[in-house]
């Protein structure tokens, strides 16, 4: 069954929200905000985080990938997964939560494979850091 949730992060004077049911990510002003701006479209977003440079990392549950979006970008680049659903080290299966460390390594909870994966910046495949014991 598909998982819906409200995920958001605070950025300057706005909130960035995963609007999963409308397949988008929205930037919503914190003050006097009556409407939000769609900053990423056509995404089954279930998880978000931001690094110290303001780059946004969004989990796409349907595409089994995590993309990094630099400020102003609408396409982004794949930084984890992106090779369809599966259990190989270059794949994710229904990823959910994401964290980025100071070295820009991406940690992803890979729900369909019961594991947590670490993707070093620029890597083509991840490293299992927890789970994956069947």
N, C-alpha and C positions, 0 to 999 in steps of 0.2 A: 504494500500500500504506500502511496505517495505521502511524504511527510511535509506538512506546512508549518512554518514558524515565522515569527517576527524577529528578525535579527537587525540590530543597528549599532552604529558606532558614532561617537561624537567627533566632529571635525570643525574646528574654529567656531563659527556661529551657526552651524547647521548640524543636523543629524543625517546620516547616510543609512538608508533603510532597504533591506531585502524585501521587496514586495513580491513574494513567491507566487501568489495566486494570479498576479498580473504579469508575471515573467519579466520583471524589470528591477533595477536599482534606482532609488530616488534620493535626491538631496533635498532635505526639507529645512527651511530656515527656522531657527529656534525662536526668533522674535517676530511677531506679527506675521507669521507664516500661515497663509490660508491655502496655499497649494505648493506642491513639490515639483522639482524639475527632474525629469527622467534623464539619468546620466549613462545608464547601460540598459539596452533593450534586448529582448529575446534571450533571456537567461533564467534558468530554474535555480535561482540563487537561494541557498539555505545558510550560508555562512559568509562573514565578512571580517576582514581585519585591515589595519593600515600600518605601514612602516613609518620610520621617523622622517622620511622624505616626503610623506604625503601620498605615496603610491597605495592604491587600493587593491586588495587581494580578494577575489570573489570566487566562492565555490559554486560550480554549476553541477547540480545533482544529476541532471538529465544527460549531460555530455561527459560526465565522469572526469572532470578536470577542475583545476584551479587556474585562473588567469590573473595576471598583474596588469593593472591599468594605471599608467602615470597620469598626473593631472592633465585634463583636457583630452585624453584618449577615449575613444568609444569602442575600439576593437580589443585592445590589450593583447598580451602574449601568454601562451600556455607555460606555466611554471611547474605544474605537477599533473600527471595523467595525460589525457588528451589522445589516448590510443584505444578508445572504446572501453567497454566494461570488461574487466577480467582480473586475474590474480597475479599476472606477471609483475615484475618490478617496475615496468614502464606503464602500468595501468592502475586505475582505481575502480572501485565498484561502489557506487552510491556514497561518495564523500560527503561529509557533513560539516565539521568544524575545522578552522584553520588558524594557525598562529605563525608569525614570522619573527625570527630572532634578529639580533643586531648584525649578524653576518648575512642576512637576507636568505637564510635557509627557511624553507616552508615546511611546516609540520601539518599533516592532514589526518583527521580521523577517517579511516577507510571502512565505513560501516559494513558494506557487503562482504568484506574480507576479514572482519574482526581484528583489525590491526591499526597501528599508527605508523605512518610513513614520514620520513624526512627526505626532502629534496633540496640538496645543496644548490645554491644559485648557479644556473647554467647547466645543471645535470639533465641527462636524458632519461634517467631512471632513478627511482628512490631507494631508500634503505629502510628496512623494517626496524623500527625502534621499540615497538611493543606489540604484543599479541601474536597472531598468525600461528597459533599452536593447534589449530583445528577445533 
